[in-house]
Amino acid sequence: MSAPVVLRVAAAPAFPALVLRPWCMEDVAALVEVSRDPVLRRWVNSAVDDDADGARWVRAQQRGWAAGERFGFAVLETQPASVRGQLVGNVVLKEVAPGRPAAEVGYWTAAHARGRAVASRALEALTDWAFGTFEADGLERLELLHQVDNLASCRVAQKCRYDFDTVLPAAPPSFPRDGHLHVRRAGA
């Protein structure tokens, strides 16, 4: 991908517009701040405790983009025609490869933005982009995994038409509890 990808989600009556764009070093301070939330820390695999951790995390996102296999987007609430705004979440498409029929999606929402449909609106935008961009390369389905006790994530999956597929056994340390696998197929 040569040009940076920026996805826009229109404002809804009760919710501001969203911009999804690749992570950049200017996001580190906001990332560190939102990462202090104990609820978020419960669900993510890598802790971001300080600016050094944040910079490493952002560089990892940038390497994923450069390799064409992991596409992490900072989700911002913003004003029209802007790509700057308040960090409210993250969505990611990962394990992408030509000829591979499945890829995985993931997301998180900052504490101050929960209850504003950030995850579901951002996931819909990511899903549309993923199928529009990679279906010709063989992408047939997107998989969404969450731990069984993450009820909010389950609601987001259902709202975005990711059908429940199966219960997955725990795989510590990165997936310490049993999980749900949800699937959305191209054209669904």
One Martini backbone bead per residue (centre of mass of N, CA, C, O) as a GRO file, in nm:
protein
  188
    1MET     BB    1   0.092   0.040   0.027
    2SER     BB    2   0.139   0.366  -0.044
    3ALA     BB    3  -0.096   0.512   0.066
    4PRO     BB    4  -0.257   0.628   0.310
    5VAL     BB    5  -0.510   0.507   0.512
    6VAL     BB    6  -0.840   0.658   0.525
    7LEU     BB    7  -1.116   0.636   0.739
    8ARG     BB    8  -1.470   0.714   0.734
    9VAL     BB    9  -1.721   0.812   0.979
   10ALA     BB   10  -2.011   0.916   1.012
   11ALA     BB   11  -2.220   1.087   1.166
   12ALA     BB   12  -2.451   1.061   1.419
   13PRO     BB   13  -2.692   1.181   1.610
   14ALA     BB   14  -2.518   1.064   1.885
   15PHE     BB   15  -2.243   1.071   1.702
   16PRO     BB   16  -1.943   1.121   1.607
   17ALA     BB   17  -1.707   1.127   1.403
   18LEU     BB   18  -1.474   0.912   1.229
   19VAL     BB   19  -1.121   0.830   1.225
   20LEU     BB   20  -0.911   0.611   1.033
   21ARG     BB   21  -0.561   0.562   1.106
   22PRO     BB   22  -0.254   0.534   1.113
   23TRP     BB   23  -0.018   0.508   1.323
   24CYS     BB   24   0.166   0.753   1.524
   25MET     BB   25   0.389   0.918   1.725
   26GLU     BB   26   0.168   1.134   1.816
   27ASP     BB   27   0.003   0.893   1.985
   28VAL     BB   28   0.153   0.809   2.244
   29ALA     BB   29   0.031   0.975   2.477
   30ALA     BB   30  -0.262   0.873   2.437
   31LEU     BB   31  -0.199   0.574   2.465
   32VAL     BB   32  -0.095   0.581   2.752
   33GLU     BB   33  -0.349   0.696   2.880
   34VAL     BB   34  -0.559   0.470   2.790
   35SER     BB   35  -0.374   0.229   2.916
   36ARG     BB   36  -0.459   0.277   3.228
   37ASP     BB   37  -0.699   0.105   3.193
   38PRO     BB   38  -0.805  -0.183   3.351
   39VAL     BB   39  -1.002  -0.293   3.141
   40LEU     BB   40  -0.817  -0.289   2.898
   41ARG     BB   41  -0.581  -0.457   3.024
   42ARG     BB   42  -0.747  -0.723   3.039
   43TRP     BB   43  -0.769  -0.758   2.699
   44VAL     BB   44  -0.479  -0.708   2.638
   45ASN     BB   45  -0.149  -0.826   2.547
   46SER     BB   46  -0.015  -0.529   2.567
   47ALA     BB   47   0.157  -0.320   2.758
   48VAL     BB   48   0.125   0.043   2.823
   49ASP     BB   49   0.325   0.244   3.048
   50ASP     BB   50   0.494   0.422   2.838
   51ASP     BB   51   0.658   0.585   2.592
   52ALA     BB   52   0.832   0.344   2.507
   53ASP     BB   53   0.601   0.145   2.470
   54GLY     BB   54   0.441   0.318   2.269
   55ALA     BB   55   0.660   0.332   2.050
   56ARG     BB   56   0.682   0.029   2.004
   57TRP     BB   57   0.386  -0.014   1.925
   58VAL     BB   58   0.380   0.176   1.683
   59ARG     BB   59   0.611   0.043   1.525
   60ALA     BB   60   0.463  -0.227   1.493
   61GLN     BB   61   0.236  -0.112   1.322
   62GLN     BB   62   0.420  -0.004   1.095
   63ARG     BB   63   0.543  -0.278   1.016
   64GLY     BB   64   0.277  -0.410   0.930
   65TRP     BB   65   0.223  -0.221   0.697
   66ALA     BB   66   0.493  -0.267   0.542
   67ALA     BB   67   0.431  -0.588   0.516
   68GLY     BB   68   0.113  -0.643   0.465
   69GLU     BB   69  -0.022  -0.799   0.758
   70ARG     BB   70  -0.084  -0.530   0.939
   71PHE     BB   71  -0.376  -0.311   1.022
   72GLY     BB   72  -0.352  -0.033   1.214
   73PHE     BB   73  -0.601   0.180   1.375
   74ALA     BB   74  -0.668   0.482   1.463
   75VAL     BB   75  -0.931   0.613   1.665
   76LEU     BB   76  -1.116   0.916   1.590
   77GLU     BB   77  -1.253   1.196   1.710
   78THR     BB   78  -1.390   1.433   1.470
   79GLN     BB   79  -1.376   1.661   1.236
   80PRO     BB   80  -1.436   1.754   0.949
   81ALA     BB   81  -1.152   1.719   0.740
   82SER     BB   82  -0.997   1.548   0.961
   83VAL     BB   83  -0.705   1.361   1.129
   84ARG     BB   84  -0.766   1.496   1.395
   85GLY     BB   85  -0.800   1.394   1.743
   86GLN     BB   86  -0.954   1.187   1.962
   87LEU     BB   87  -0.868   0.912   2.120
   88VAL     BB   88  -1.092   0.597   2.113
   89GLY     BB   89  -0.915   0.373   1.943
   90ASN     BB   90  -0.892   0.036   1.791
   91VAL     BB   91  -0.809  -0.123   1.479
   92VAL     BB   92  -0.757  -0.460   1.328
   93LEU     BB   93  -0.576  -0.621   1.065
   94LYS     BB   94  -0.477  -0.968   1.051
   95GLU     BB   95  -0.327  -1.216   0.880
   96VAL     BB   96  -0.239  -1.116   0.595
   97ALA     BB   97  -0.261  -1.301   0.273
   98PRO     BB   98  -0.212  -1.416  -0.014
   99GLY     BB   99  -0.456  -1.678  -0.042
  100ARG     BB  100  -0.580  -1.621   0.225
  101PRO     BB  101  -0.910  -1.669   0.351
  102ALA     BB  102  -0.810  -1.549   0.634
  103ALA     BB  103  -0.873  -1.305   0.891
  104GLU     BB  104  -0.813  -1.075   1.157
  105VAL     BB  105  -0.991  -0.905   1.413
  106GLY     BB  106  -0.968  -0.598   1.615
  107TYR     BB  107  -1.037  -0.424   1.939
  108TRP     BB  108  -1.062  -0.098   2.108
  109THR     BB  109  -1.174   0.110   2.389
  110ALA     BB  110  -1.187   0.387   2.543
  111ALA     BB  111  -1.325   0.474   2.832
  112HIS     BB  112  -1.440   0.767   2.740
  113ALA     BB  113  -1.598   0.602   2.474
  114ARG     BB  114  -1.794   0.437   2.598
  115GLY     BB  115  -2.122   0.406   2.454
  116ARG     BB  116  -2.054   0.526   2.130
  117ALA     BB  117  -2.001   0.307   1.898
  118VAL     BB  118  -1.701   0.273   1.817
  119ALA     BB  119  -1.642  -0.026   1.757
  120SER     BB  120  -1.869  -0.082   1.550
  121ARG     BB  121  -1.804   0.145   1.346
  122ALA     BB  122  -1.505   0.067   1.299
  123LEU     BB  123  -1.551  -0.229   1.217
  124GLU     BB  124  -1.719  -0.174   0.967
  125ALA     BB  125  -1.503  -0.015   0.815
  126LEU     BB  126  -1.287  -0.237   0.818
  127THR     BB  127  -1.450  -0.458   0.678
  128ASP     BB  128  -1.503  -0.312   0.413
  129TRP     BB  129  -1.206  -0.265   0.347
  130ALA     BB  130  -1.101  -0.555   0.351
  131PHE     BB  131  -1.282  -0.667   0.127
  132GLY     BB  132  -1.220  -0.444  -0.088
  133THR     BB  133  -0.898  -0.509  -0.083
  134PHE     BB  134  -0.874  -0.861  -0.041
  135GLU     BB  135  -1.069  -1.041  -0.209
  136ALA     BB  136  -0.892  -1.071  -0.472
  137ASP     BB  137  -0.669  -1.234  -0.278
  138GLY     BB  138  -0.888  -1.445  -0.109
  139LEU     BB  139  -1.078  -1.311   0.084
  140GLU     BB  140  -1.360  -1.462   0.278
  141ARG     BB  141  -1.282  -1.412   0.594
  142LEU     BB  142  -1.358  -1.297   0.924
  143GLU     BB  143  -1.202  -1.300   1.246
  144LEU     BB  144  -1.332  -1.306   1.588
  145LEU     BB  145  -1.179  -1.274   1.907
  146HIS     BB  146  -1.291  -1.367   2.243
  147GLN     BB  147  -1.356  -1.375   2.553
  148VAL     BB  148  -1.626  -1.505   2.717
  149ASP     BB  149  -1.626  -1.249   2.936
  150ASN     BB  150  -1.660  -1.044   2.680
  151LEU     BB  151  -1.954  -0.897   2.629
  152ALA     BB  152  -1.898  -0.644   2.461
  153SER     BB  153  -1.758  -0.790   2.225
  154CYS     BB  154  -1.997  -0.968   2.152
  155ARG     BB  155  -2.190  -0.736   2.076
  156VAL     BB  156  -2.022  -0.624   1.847
  157ALA     BB  157  -2.017  -0.874   1.671
  158GLN     BB  158  -2.325  -0.896   1.634
  159LYS     BB  159  -2.378  -0.608   1.522
  160CYS     BB  160  -2.156  -0.682   1.274
  161ARG     BB  161  -2.220  -0.981   1.167
  162TYR     BB  162  -2.070  -1.184   1.358
  163ASP     BB  163  -2.079  -1.508   1.374
  164PHE     BB  164  -2.112  -1.760   1.566
  165ASP     BB  165  -1.904  -2.061   1.587
  166THR     BB  166  -1.705  -2.103   1.853
  167VAL     BB  167  -1.530  -2.257   2.107
  168LEU     BB  168  -1.226  -2.175   2.255
  169PRO     BB  169  -0.952  -2.263   2.392
  170ALA     BB  170  -0.730  -2.192   2.594
  171ALA     BB  171  -0.404  -1.979   2.545
  172PRO     BB  172  -0.169  -1.941   2.724
  173PRO     BB  173  -0.115  -1.609   2.783
  174SER     BB  174  -0.287  -1.455   2.550
  175PHE     BB  175  -0.542  -1.676   2.618
  176PRO     BB  176  -0.664  -1.752   2.932
  177ARG     BB  177  -0.945  -1.805   2.808
  178ASP     BB  178  -1.199  -1.885   2.680
  179GLY     BB  179  -1.351  -1.853   2.349
  180HIS     BB  180  -1.473  -1.669   2.079
  181LEU     BB  181  -1.586  -1.735   1.746
  182HIS     BB  182  -1.621  -1.509   1.484
  183VAL     BB  183  -1.793  -1.471   1.159
  184ARG     BB  184  -1.726  -1.306   0.839
  185ARG     BB  185  -1.844  -1.293   0.520
  186ALA     BB  186  -1.833  -1.231   0.217
  187GLY     BB  187  -2.135  -1.052   0.152
  188ALA     BB  188  -2.287  -1.024   0.443
   0.00000   0.00000   0.00000
